[in-house]
Amino acid sequence: MKKVHEKLKKIRTDKNITQKEMALKLGYKDKSGYCQLENGDVEMTLEKAIKISQILGVRVEEIFFDTKVQASRTNQQTA
């Protein structure tokens, strides 16, 4: 199971978006602020998570939640 920062980096690099581009789109002056988010050095806010998912064009759940856990809970509830 990948950690959040690993999933975030993979999605970003798969879309050929640099850390600097992400930083600028999130309002940082340089890439260091974004790097801290991506590396898990600072806590991610809900607002940042939503903005990142919009920039990357993916659902918040794809980056920040384990879909296997969600699927199994959903299956248990419907059974």
All heavy atoms as an XYZ file, in Angstrom:
636
protein
N       0.840     -1.173      0.000
C       0.000      0.000      0.000
C       0.893      1.247      0.000
O       1.761      1.384      0.840
C      -0.886     -0.032      1.243
C      -1.896      1.052      1.276
S      -3.047      1.033      2.692
C      -2.974     -0.598      3.343
N       0.667      2.142     -0.965
C       1.473      3.358     -1.052
C       1.011      4.379     -0.034
O      -0.169      4.499      0.264
C       1.348      3.973     -2.445
C       2.077      3.237     -3.510
C       2.041      4.016     -4.793
C       2.826      3.276     -5.850
N       2.857      4.008     -7.095
N       1.970      5.124      0.466
C       1.647      6.232      1.353
C       1.144      7.393      0.515
O       1.396      7.467     -0.690
C       2.876      6.636      2.151
C       3.329      5.562      3.112
C       4.506      6.030      3.918
C       4.941      4.937      4.874
N       6.062      5.345      5.695
N       0.454      8.312      1.157
C      -0.140      9.444      0.456
C       0.889     10.211     -0.359
O       0.672     10.503     -1.534
C      -0.851     10.393      1.454
C      -1.235     11.694      0.785
C      -2.063      9.722      2.045
N       2.035     10.515      0.242
C       3.018     11.321     -0.486
C       3.578     10.570     -1.688
O       3.902     11.182     -2.700
C       4.123     11.835      0.447
C       4.972     10.774      1.069
N       4.630     10.150      2.234
C       6.138     10.242      0.671
C       5.566      9.268      2.548
N       6.492      9.295      1.612
N       3.643      9.242     -1.601
C       4.119      8.467     -2.747
C       3.091      8.483     -3.876
O       3.444      8.617     -5.050
C       4.406      7.016     -2.329
C       5.585      6.879     -1.396
C       5.702      5.485     -0.803
O       4.708      4.723     -0.819
O       6.795      5.163     -0.313
N       1.802      8.359     -3.519
C       0.749      8.413     -4.535
C       0.702      9.789     -5.181
O       0.570      9.913     -6.399
C      -0.618      8.089     -3.928
C      -0.786      6.633     -3.557
C      -2.220      6.257     -3.290
C      -2.780      6.881     -2.040
N      -4.122      6.381     -1.696
N       0.825     10.816     -4.361
C       0.791     12.184     -4.867
C       1.924     12.427     -5.856
O       1.699     12.950     -6.958
C       0.878     13.163     -3.689
C       0.893     14.641     -4.004
C      -0.317     15.042     -4.840
C       0.930     15.442     -2.714
N       3.120     12.014     -5.504
C       4.269     12.203     -6.393
C       4.094     11.424     -7.695
O       4.361     11.935     -8.786
C       5.562     11.769     -5.704
C       6.789     11.977     -6.567
C       8.050     11.606     -5.848
C       9.263     11.846     -6.747
N      10.507     11.561     -6.052
N       3.617     10.191     -7.605
C       3.429      9.371     -8.801
C       2.407     10.000     -9.750
O       2.641     10.090    -10.956
C       3.000      7.956     -8.439
C       2.699      7.125     -9.674
C       2.825      5.672     -9.442
C       2.565      4.802    -10.640
N       2.726      5.339    -11.956
N       1.292     10.444     -9.218
C       0.265     11.072    -10.063
C       0.822     12.331    -10.710
O       0.637     12.571    -11.905
C      -1.013     11.369     -9.251
C      -1.670     10.053     -8.819
C      -1.982     12.219    -10.060
C      -2.768     10.211     -7.796
N       1.528     13.151     -9.926
C       2.086     14.397    -10.453
C       3.097     14.120    -11.567
O       3.024     14.730    -12.640
C       2.762     15.205     -9.331
C       3.423     16.487     -9.824
C       4.167     17.202     -8.731
N       5.195     16.421     -8.081
C       6.395     16.154     -8.617
N       6.714     16.578     -9.828
N       7.285     15.437     -7.935
N       4.002     13.176    -11.333
C       5.018     12.896    -12.341
C       4.418     12.213    -13.568
O       4.860     12.455    -14.680
C       6.179     12.053    -11.763
O       5.671     10.848    -11.208
C       6.940     12.835    -10.714
N       3.403     11.367    -13.371
C       2.722     10.740    -14.508
C       2.075     11.781    -15.417
O       1.931     11.571    -16.616
C       1.644      9.756    -14.036
C       2.231      8.456    -13.487
O       3.456      8.229    -13.638
O       1.452      7.673    -12.914
N       1.693     12.904    -14.835
C       1.057     13.979    -15.605
C       2.073     15.022    -16.077
O       1.699     16.071    -16.590
C      -0.051     14.619    -14.779
C      -1.209     13.648    -14.543
C      -2.347     14.295    -13.825
C      -3.499     13.344    -13.684
N      -4.314     13.227    -14.876
N       3.354     14.723    -15.870
C       4.447     15.613    -16.292
C       4.315     17.027    -15.731
O       4.556     18.016    -16.419
C       4.547     15.658    -17.824
C       4.921     14.320    -18.397
O       5.821     13.655    -17.906
N       4.223     13.912    -19.434
N       3.957     17.100    -14.453
C       3.858     18.383    -13.763
C       5.016     18.448    -12.773
O       5.228     17.517    -12.000
C       2.511     18.533    -13.033
C       1.356     18.476    -14.050
C       2.467     19.831    -12.235
C      -0.018     18.461    -13.421
N       5.762     19.538    -12.809
C       6.903     19.683    -11.910
C       6.454     20.171    -10.533
O       5.346     20.707    -10.378
C       7.930     20.690    -12.465
O       7.334     21.992    -12.484
C       8.399     20.296    -13.866
N       7.324     19.994     -9.562
C       7.040     20.526     -8.224
C       6.913     22.039     -8.273
O       6.083     22.620     -7.579
C       8.127     20.106     -7.238
C       8.075     18.642     -6.880
C       9.133     18.263     -5.871
O      10.210     18.855     -5.813
N       8.839     17.249     -5.062
N       7.722     22.688     -9.101
C       7.660     24.143     -9.221
C       6.308     24.586     -9.771
O       5.704     25.535     -9.274
C       8.794     24.661    -10.111
C       8.842     26.173    -10.175
C      10.049     26.662    -10.920
C      10.070     28.183    -10.870
N      11.299     28.730    -11.421
N       5.803     23.874    -10.786
C       4.487     24.205    -11.342
C       3.388     24.040    -10.286
O       2.500     24.888    -10.165
C       4.171     23.313    -12.549
C       5.006     23.612    -13.766
C       4.814     22.589    -14.874
O       4.890     21.369    -14.589
O       4.581     23.013    -16.018
N       3.465     22.951     -9.531
C       2.479     22.731     -8.472
C       2.554     23.845     -7.437
O       1.529     24.372     -7.012
C       2.712     21.382     -7.789
C       2.325     20.182     -8.612
S       0.558     20.063     -8.979
C      -0.115     19.728     -7.357
N       3.771     24.196     -7.054
C       3.954     25.247     -6.056
C       3.323     26.559     -6.514
O       2.600     27.207     -5.755
C       5.446     25.447     -5.771
N       3.580     26.942     -7.749
C       3.031     28.200     -8.264
C       1.510     28.169     -8.329
O       0.841     29.139     -7.974
C       3.631     28.515     -9.641
C       5.135     28.809     -9.647
C       5.641     28.978    -11.073
C       5.462     30.046     -8.804
N       0.945     27.041     -8.753
C      -0.515     26.914     -8.840
C      -1.173     26.920     -7.462
O      -2.335     27.289     -7.335
C      -0.893     25.645     -9.601
C      -0.557     25.743    -11.075
C      -0.909     24.490    -11.825
C      -0.518     24.656    -13.288
N      -1.004     23.569    -14.132
N      -0.420     26.518     -6.448
C      -0.937     26.519     -5.080
C      -0.654     27.824     -4.343
O      -1.040     27.987     -3.193
C      -0.345     25.341     -4.296
C      -0.854     23.967     -4.722
C       0.007     22.870     -4.100
C      -2.311     23.787     -4.323
N       0.043     28.749     -5.003
C       0.299     30.053     -4.406
C       1.601     30.189     -3.651
O       1.825     31.187     -2.962
N       2.481     29.198     -3.757
C       3.799     29.304     -3.127
C       4.729     30.113     -4.027
O       4.595     30.101     -5.244
C       4.418     27.916     -2.901
C       3.672     27.074     -1.895
C       2.889     26.006     -2.310
C       3.758     27.340     -0.538
C       2.208     25.222     -1.395
C       3.078     26.554      0.386
C       2.310     25.504     -0.052
O       1.635     24.730      0.845
N       5.699     30.797     -3.419
C       6.659     31.591     -4.186
C       7.709     30.717     -4.866
O       8.238     31.072     -5.906
C       7.340     32.621     -3.284
C       6.376     33.674     -2.784
C       7.060     34.672     -1.896
C       6.047     35.679     -1.392
N       6.625     36.651     -0.495
N       8.038     29.593     -4.238
C       8.979     28.650     -4.842
C       8.539     27.234     -4.498
O       7.554     27.032     -3.788
C      10.418     28.921     -4.411
C      10.601     28.847     -2.902
O      10.028     27.945     -2.278
O      11.344     29.679     -2.352
N       9.284     26.246     -4.969
C       8.835     24.864     -4.823
C       9.007     24.275     -3.432
O       8.439     23.233     -3.138
C       9.503     23.975     -5.868
C      10.956     23.666     -5.626
C      11.468     22.668     -6.651
C      12.841     22.173     -6.239
N      13.272     21.061     -7.077
N       9.754     24.928     -2.556
C      10.046     24.320     -1.255
C       8.783     24.086     -0.423
O       8.675     23.056      0.255
C      11.056     25.152     -0.470
O      10.514     26.417     -0.145
N       7.825     24.997     -0.472
C       6.576     24.817      0.274
C       5.809     23.604     -0.206
O       5.301     22.811      0.593
N       5.741     23.455     -1.529
C       5.045     22.288     -2.075
C       5.819     21.006     -1.769
O       5.214     19.983     -1.443
C       4.815     22.406     -3.586
C       4.195     21.150     -4.123
C       2.859     20.868     -3.883
C       4.960     20.201     -4.791
C       2.298     19.679     -4.308
C       4.409     19.005     -5.217
C       3.075     18.754     -4.980
O       2.529     17.575     -5.382
N       7.125     21.048     -1.861
C       7.946     19.862     -1.571
C       7.669     19.343     -0.169
O       7.594     18.130      0.047
C       9.432     20.181     -1.708
S       9.982     20.420     -3.396
N       7.513     20.250      0.790
C       7.218     19.837      2.159
C       5.882     19.112      2.241
O       5.738     18.139      2.964
C       7.236     21.042      3.092
C       8.618     21.617      3.286
C       8.620     22.846      4.160
O       7.592     23.512      4.331
N       9.771     23.162      4.713
N       4.883     19.585      1.479
C       3.589     18.902      1.433
C       3.742     17.510      0.827
O       3.267     16.523      1.374
C       2.580     19.691      0.589
C       1.865     20.863      1.211
C       0.999     21.556      0.178
C       1.023     20.415      2.385
N       4.385     17.457     -0.335
C       4.511     16.201     -1.061
C       5.335     15.166     -0.290
O       5.069     13.971     -0.380
C       5.122     16.444     -2.439
C       5.085     15.220     -3.333
C       5.581     15.495     -4.729
O       4.785     15.961     -5.565
O       6.777     15.249     -4.981
N       6.295     15.628      0.473
C       7.141     14.715      1.246
C       6.526     14.331      2.591
O       7.083     13.512      3.310
C       8.522     15.326      1.467
C       9.303     15.437      0.187
O       9.105     14.649     -0.739
N      10.180     16.419      0.110
N       5.406     14.942      2.935
C       4.754     14.634      4.199
C       5.381     15.318      5.392
O       5.146     14.925      6.534
N       6.182     16.356      5.136
C       6.846     17.072      6.230
C       5.917     18.044      6.950
O       6.186     18.414      8.088
C       8.066     17.839      5.704
C       9.141     16.906      5.161
O       9.211     15.747      5.621
O       9.895     17.324      4.270
N       4.864     18.482      6.269
C       3.866     19.364      6.885
C       2.491     18.755      6.674
O       2.265     17.992      5.731
C       3.907     20.807      6.317
C       5.204     21.488      6.637
C       3.648     20.821      4.832
N       1.575     19.104      7.548
C       0.226     18.553      7.491
C      -0.552     19.143      6.317
O      -0.501     20.339      6.055
C      -0.498     18.841      8.809
C      -1.779     18.088      8.966
C      -2.351     18.234     10.356
O      -1.588     18.071     11.327
O      -3.545     18.511     10.459
N      -1.259     18.284      5.624
C      -2.075     18.689      4.482
C      -3.426     19.182      4.983
O      -4.092     18.504      5.761
C      -2.282     17.473      3.572
C      -3.110     17.726      2.352
S      -2.254     18.590      1.043
C      -0.955     17.445      0.635
N      -3.837     20.367      4.545
C      -5.168     20.863      4.886
C      -6.166     20.336      3.862
O      -5.794     19.952      2.743
C      -5.219     22.404      4.877
O      -4.996     22.868      3.536
C      -4.194     23.005      5.828
N      -7.423     20.339      4.229
C      -8.466     19.906      3.302
C      -8.490     20.807      2.073
O      -8.626     20.323      0.947
C      -9.830     19.913      3.996
C     -11.022     19.520      3.135
C     -10.845     18.127      2.550
C     -12.304     19.617      3.930
N      -8.313     22.098      2.281
C      -8.317     23.046      1.169
C      -7.191     22.749      0.183
O      -7.389     22.783     -1.031
C      -8.205     24.490      1.686
C      -9.426     24.974      2.437
C      -9.495     24.484      3.885
O      -8.468     23.997      4.438
O     -10.587     24.568      4.471
N      -6.004     22.458      0.696
C      -4.864     22.126     -0.174
C      -5.122     20.813     -0.907
O      -4.822     20.678     -2.085
C      -3.563     22.017      0.629
C      -3.065     23.325      1.172
C      -2.306     24.106      0.148
C      -1.701     25.324      0.830
N      -1.534     26.442     -0.040
N      -5.675     19.834     -0.201
C      -5.964     18.537     -0.820
C      -6.935     18.701     -1.987
O      -6.733     18.119     -3.062
C      -6.524     17.574      0.215
N      -7.950     19.509     -1.793
C      -8.932     19.748     -2.858
C      -8.277     20.456     -4.030
O      -8.457     20.068     -5.187
C     -10.135     20.542     -2.313
C     -10.937     19.665     -1.347
C     -11.011     21.058     -3.448
C     -11.986     20.418     -0.548
N      -7.494     21.481     -3.756
C      -6.821     22.235     -4.820
C      -5.847     21.341     -5.594
O      -5.793     21.392     -6.833
C      -6.097     23.445     -4.222
C      -5.432     24.336     -5.231
C      -6.437     25.083     -6.074
C      -5.712     26.060     -6.986
N      -6.582     26.656     -7.969
N      -5.091     20.524     -4.889
C      -4.143     19.614     -5.539
C      -4.883     18.642     -6.450
O      -4.471     18.403     -7.583
C      -3.295     18.863     -4.488
C      -2.288     19.842     -3.863
C      -2.581     17.671     -5.096
C      -1.577     19.314     -2.637
N      -5.985     18.091     -5.970
C      -6.742     17.148     -6.790
C      -7.294     17.832     -8.031
O      -7.317     17.241     -9.118
C      -7.854     16.480     -5.987
O      -8.867     17.400     -5.651
N      -7.711     19.078     -7.908
C      -8.203     19.834     -9.066
C      -7.086     20.077    -10.069
O      -7.275     19.905    -11.276
C      -8.814     21.163     -8.612
C     -10.108     20.998     -7.866
C     -10.595     22.293     -7.231
O      -9.825     23.247     -7.051
N     -11.858     22.332     -6.864
N      -5.924     20.468     -9.593
C      -4.777     20.724    -10.474
C      -4.392     19.451    -11.223
O      -4.120     19.481    -12.420
C      -3.564     21.260     -9.666
C      -3.874     22.654     -9.118
C      -2.305     21.285    -10.530
C      -2.888     23.131     -8.053
N      -4.397     18.329    -10.506
C      -3.992     17.059    -11.105
C      -5.109     16.389    -11.904
O      -4.870     15.433    -12.636
C      -3.478     16.108    -10.028
C      -2.207     16.559     -9.299
C      -1.873     15.601     -8.163
C      -1.039     16.683    -10.271
N      -6.331     16.886    -11.753
C      -7.456     16.336    -12.495
C      -7.881     14.956    -12.026
O      -8.321     14.126    -12.828
N      -7.758     14.712    -10.727
C      -8.183     13.432    -10.148
C      -9.045     13.707     -8.921
O      -9.013     14.802     -8.355
C      -6.984     12.543     -9.758
C      -6.169     12.157    -10.965
C      -6.108     13.204     -8.722
N      -9.791     12.704     -8.502
C     -10.616     12.848     -7.305
C      -9.717     12.868     -6.067
O      -8.677     12.209     -6.035
C     -11.611     11.690     -7.200
C     -12.646     11.675     -8.298
C     -13.716     10.594     -8.126
N     -13.363      9.457     -7.304
C     -12.897      8.293     -7.764
N     -12.724      8.099     -9.041
N     -12.615      7.311     -6.926
N     -10.140     13.591     -5.064
C      -9.397     13.667     -3.797
C      -9.155     12.261     -3.257
O      -8.058     11.953     -2.774
C     -10.166     14.519     -2.761
C      -9.517     14.451     -1.394
C     -10.276     15.960     -3.214
N     -10.155     11.397     -3.375
C     -10.056     10.035     -2.851
C      -8.915      9.246     -3.487
O      -8.302      8.401     -2.847
C     -11.366      9.275     -3.081
C     -12.543      9.860     -2.341
C     -13.253     10.980     -3.095
O     -12.822     11.363     -4.204
O     -14.241     11.490     -2.554
N      -8.641      9.500     -4.757
C      -7.586      8.767     -5.456
C      -6.207      9.033     -4.856
O      -5.332      8.176     -4.904
C      -7.566      9.135     -6.938
C      -8.742      8.605     -7.710
C      -8.677      8.976     -9.171
O      -7.671      8.652     -9.823
O      -9.630      9.612     -9.644
N      -6.031     10.231     -4.330
C      -4.730     10.606     -3.769
C      -4.661     10.335     -2.272
O      -3.698      9.752     -1.793
C      -4.440     12.109     -3.999
C      -4.531     12.475     -5.467
C      -3.072     12.482     -3.428
C      -4.473     13.966     -5.736
N      -5.686     10.746     -1.563
C      -5.581     10.843     -0.112
C      -6.258      9.740      0.683
O      -6.179      9.722      1.898
C      -6.094     12.207      0.347
C      -5.302     13.340     -0.250
C      -5.782     14.057     -1.342
C      -4.052     13.666      0.249
C      -5.043     15.080     -1.902
C      -3.301     14.687     -0.317
C      -3.796     15.396     -1.384
N      -6.942      8.810      0.012
C      -7.608      7.721      0.725
C      -7.262      6.398      0.080
O      -7.020      6.320     -1.112
C      -9.130      7.911      0.719
C      -9.570      9.161      1.423
C      -9.894     10.294      0.707
C      -9.634      9.207      2.806
C     -10.288     11.454      1.347
C     -10.026     10.365      3.451
C     -10.351     11.490      2.723
N      -7.295      5.352      0.870
C      -7.046      4.005      0.372
C      -8.364      3.456     -0.155
O      -9.272      3.154      0.613
C      -6.496      3.123      1.496
C      -6.164      1.726      1.022
O      -6.243      1.460     -0.195
O      -5.821      0.902      1.875
N      -8.481      3.322     -1.468
C      -9.736      2.893     -2.080
C     -10.098      1.459     -1.717
O     -11.262      1.103     -1.696
C      -9.689      3.039     -3.617
O      -8.559      2.334     -4.111
C      -9.619      4.486     -4.028
N      -9.125      0.618     -1.404
C      -9.419     -0.761     -1.012
C     -10.195     -0.784      0.298
O     -11.127     -1.540      0.456
C      -8.134     -1.568     -0.877
C      -7.470     -1.839     -2.202
C      -6.202     -2.632     -2.011
C      -5.501     -2.834     -3.338
N      -4.225     -3.502     -3.190
N      -9.812      0.078      1.231
C     -10.517      0.147      2.507
C     -11.925      0.652      2.277
O     -12.889      0.106      2.790
C      -9.766      1.067      3.514
C     -10.608      1.319      4.748
C      -8.440      0.446      3.890
N     -12.094      1.691      1.467
C     -13.416      2.224      1.189
C     -14.300      1.181      0.529
O     -15.451      1.017      0.897
C     -13.324      3.450      0.276
C     -12.738      4.657      0.962
C     -12.619      5.824      0.011
O     -12.677      5.669     -1.210
N     -12.454      7.004      0.547
N     -13.767      0.450     -0.423
C     -14.546     -0.543     -1.142
C     -15.010     -1.645     -0.195
O     -16.156     -2.064     -0.237
C     -13.732     -1.123     -2.287
N     -14.139     -2.109      0.677
C     -14.524     -3.190      1.576
C     -15.575     -2.717      2.583
O     -16.479     -3.458      2.918
C     -13.305     -3.765      2.294
O     -12.750     -2.830      3.168
N     -15.479     -1.512      3.027
C     -16.497     -0.986      3.947
C     -17.827     -0.836      3.242
O     -18.858     -1.117      3.796
C     -16.047      0.358      4.531
C     -14.950      0.205      5.542
C     -14.606      1.515      6.174
N     -13.509      1.337      7.117
C     -12.776      2.303      7.580
N     -12.985      3.551      7.188
N     -11.810      2.072      8.421
N     -17.807     -0.384      2.021
C     -19.036     -0.248      1.244
C     -19.672     -1.607      1.031
O     -20.872     -1.772      1.192
C     -18.749      0.419     -0.116
O     -18.165      1.691      0.121
C     -20.020      0.598     -0.931
N     -18.874     -2.604      0.697
C     -19.393     -3.954      0.479
C     -20.004     -4.532      1.756
O     -21.012     -5.200      1.702
C     -18.298     -4.885     -0.037
C     -17.890     -4.544     -1.454
O     -18.631     -3.893     -2.183
N     -16.699     -4.968     -1.845
N     -19.413     -4.254      2.894
C     -19.943     -4.759      4.160
C     -21.273     -4.103      4.487
O     -22.167     -4.740      5.024
C     -18.949     -4.516      5.284
C     -17.728     -5.391      5.223
C     -16.708     -5.042      6.288
O     -16.885     -4.103      7.048
N     -15.614     -5.801      6.342
N     -21.419     -2.830      4.168
C     -22.643     -2.114      4.467
C     -23.807     -2.571      3.600
O     -24.949     -2.558      4.032
C     -22.453     -0.607      4.300
C     -21.532     -0.025      5.356
C     -21.231      1.448      5.121
O     -21.621      2.018      4.125
N     -20.528      2.057      6.053
N     -23.525     -2.979      2.367
C     -24.588     -3.381      1.452
C     -24.952     -4.855      1.616
O     -25.944     -5.308      1.084
C     -24.204     -3.110     -0.014
O     -23.013     -3.836     -0.319
C     -24.021     -1.629     -0.258
N     -24.138     -5.603      2.341
C     -24.389     -7.040      2.489
C     -25.465     -7.321      3.509
O     -25.851     -6.581      4.306
C     -23.092     -7.749      2.891
